Amino acid sequence: MGGAETRTLLPTDYESIHAAVVETTRGRWFLEEFARRNRQSDTQLILNALRDLAAGFAHTVDAFASAPPHRTEEGHEVGHTPEPLLQRGREALVAMLAAAERIQEAAWLLQAKGADAECCAVIDAQVRAIYTAAPLQELSLLGLSHGAGKAA
């Protein structure tokens, strides 16, 4: 095999190889097992990205819950300390968008591999919903930032 030339296979080559492999029980089993393992791998990509997305949301909630109270010069509590809270919010937003991007790429990969188009469309629609919500989150952080400047 070391001296054999590699060449690009044509669609007819793939069809011939497929026909030869599916002629035997063992060949059919191999193709089914290969497809199952590929689906597991793709599913794991999406699950990991969803886990990262959930962690981003949890990070944002934790940031709000754990931020120390902000006090006026007179000592009155007026909310949470602005800057650390805003920084945590920005970091969480970046992490959520990165996770959404990985989910979308995995959905595109699944669709390219012939996965259920309707399922891939549902995943893609949810990612678009995340992308649509992100600017609103960013505007909220910007508004908090401007409000924090007035409170400080």
C-alpha positions in Angstrom: 0.0 0.0 0.0 2.9 2.3 0.5 3.6 2.8 -3.2 -0.1 3.0 -4.3 -1.2 6.2 -5.8 -4.1 8.0 -4.3 -6.7 9.4 -6.5 -10.0 11.2 -6.1 -12.9 8.9 -6.1 -15.8 9.6 -8.3 -19.5 9.2 -7.2 -19.7 6.0 -9.3 -16.7 4.7 -7.3 -18.5 5.3 -4.0 -21.6 3.6 -5.4 -19.6 0.5 -6.5 -17.9 0.3 -3.1 -21.2 0.7 -1.3 -22.8 -2.0 -3.4 -20.0 -4.4 -2.6 -20.1 -3.7 1.1 -23.9 -4.0 1.5 -23.8 -7.4 -0.2 -22.8 -9.1 3.1 -24.3 -9.1 6.5 -21.1 -8.0 8.0 -20.7 -5.1 5.5 -24.3 -3.9 6.3 -23.5 -4.1 10.0 -20.3 -2.1 9.5 -22.1 0.7 7.7 -24.8 0.9 10.3 -22.3 0.9 13.1 -20.1 3.5 11.3 -23.2 5.8 10.9 -24.2 5.3 14.5 -20.8 6.3 15.8 -20.8 9.4 13.6 -24.2 10.4 14.9 -22.9 9.9 18.5 -19.9 12.1 17.8 -22.1 14.9 16.2 -24.6 14.7 19.1 -21.8 15.0 21.6 -20.6 18.2 19.8 -24.1 19.7 20.2 -24.4 18.6 23.8 -21.1 20.1 24.8 -22.0 23.4 23.1 -25.4 23.4 24.9 -23.7 22.7 28.2 -21.4 25.7 27.6 -24.4 27.8 26.7 -26.2 26.8 29.9 -23.0 27.5 31.9 -23.0 31.0 30.4 -26.6 31.6 31.5 -25.8 30.2 35.0 -22.7 32.5 35.2 -24.8 35.5 34.5 -27.4 34.6 37.1 -24.5 33.9 39.6 -23.0 37.2 38.8 -26.1 39.1 39.7 -26.7 37.0 42.8 -23.2 37.3 44.2 -22.4 40.9 43.4 -21.9 43.0 46.6 -24.3 45.8 47.2 -23.4 49.2 45.9 -23.8 52.0 48.4 -24.1 55.8 48.1 -21.7 58.1 49.9 -24.3 58.3 52.6 -24.3 54.5 53.0 -27.6 53.8 51.4 -27.8 50.5 49.4 -28.7 51.3 45.8 -28.2 48.0 44.0 -25.2 45.9 43.0 -21.6 47.0 42.4 -21.7 48.1 38.8 -18.3 47.4 37.2 -17.7 43.8 38.3 -21.3 42.9 37.5 -21.1 44.4 34.1 -17.8 42.7 33.4 -19.3 39.3 34.3 -22.3 40.0 32.1 -20.0 40.8 29.2 -18.0 37.7 29.7 -21.1 35.5 29.9 -22.5 37.1 26.7 -19.3 36.3 24.8 -19.3 32.7 26.2 -23.0 32.3 25.2 -22.4 33.6 21.7 -19.4 31.3 21.2 -21.5 28.3 22.4 -24.3 29.3 20.0 -21.8 29.5 17.1 -20.6 26.0 17.9 -24.1 24.7 18.0 -24.9 26.2 14.7 -21.7 24.8 13.1 -22.6 21.3 14.5 -26.1 21.6 13.0 -24.7 22.5 9.6 -22.3 19.6 9.9 -25.1 17.3 10.8 -27.2 18.5 7.8 -24.2 18.1 5.5 -23.9 14.5 6.7 -27.5 13.8 5.9 -29.1 14.2 9.3 -32.8 14.9 9.6 -33.3 18.3 7.9 -36.2 19.2 10.1 -34.2 18.6 13.3 -31.3 20.7 11.9 -33.8 23.5 11.0 -35.1 23.5 14.6 -31.6 23.7 16.0 -30.7 26.5 13.5 -33.9 28.4 14.5 -33.0 28.3 18.2 -29.5 29.5 17.5 -30.9 32.4 15.5 -33.1 33.2 18.5 -30.0 33.4 20.7 -28.3 35.7 18.1 -31.5 37.8 18.1 -31.5 38.1 21.9 -27.8 38.8 22.2 -28.0 42.5 21.0 -30.8 43.1 23.6 -28.6 41.7 26.3 -25.8 43.9 25.1 -28.0 46.9 25.1 -29.1 46.1 28.6 -25.5 45.9 29.7 -24.8 49.2 28.0 -27.8 50.8 29.8 -26.5 49.4 33.1 -23.1 50.8 32.3 -24.4 54.3 31.6 -26.6 54.1 34.7 -23.6 52.9 36.8 -21.6 55.9 35.6 -24.4 58.2 37.0 -24.7 56.4 40.3 -20.9 56.4 40.9 
